[in-house]
Amino acid sequence: MFMSTEEVNAGHTIIGIVSATSRIMLAADEIDQYQMFDQLIEETKQKLTKRAKLKDGDGLIGVHFNTEVVNVSVAPKFLVVVGYGTVVKLDK
């Protein structure tokens, strides 16, 4: 299974689009732990790969990740990563 932010230079058929979200709640003493986005991106990539396999895809193209810090007035901060991409099947 491959994943790319660009197109592929091989014949392929578009199967569909998949998306995935990962999040983590930060405790009060962890409010500046933004390096945790790396962990969340890896988790999101694994979820995207699993969903692409369920669609019988060979890979994902046009993959993007959005990161966000969510502040909730009565709770700690959340770090959220949303990923999405196009599932493709390579031509044989």
Buried (B, 14 or more C-beta within 10 A) or exposed (E): EEBBEEEBEEEBEEBEEBEBBBBBEBEEEEEEBEEEBEBBBEBBBEBBBEBBEEBEBBBBBBBEBEBEEEEEEEEBBBBBBBBBBBBBBEEE
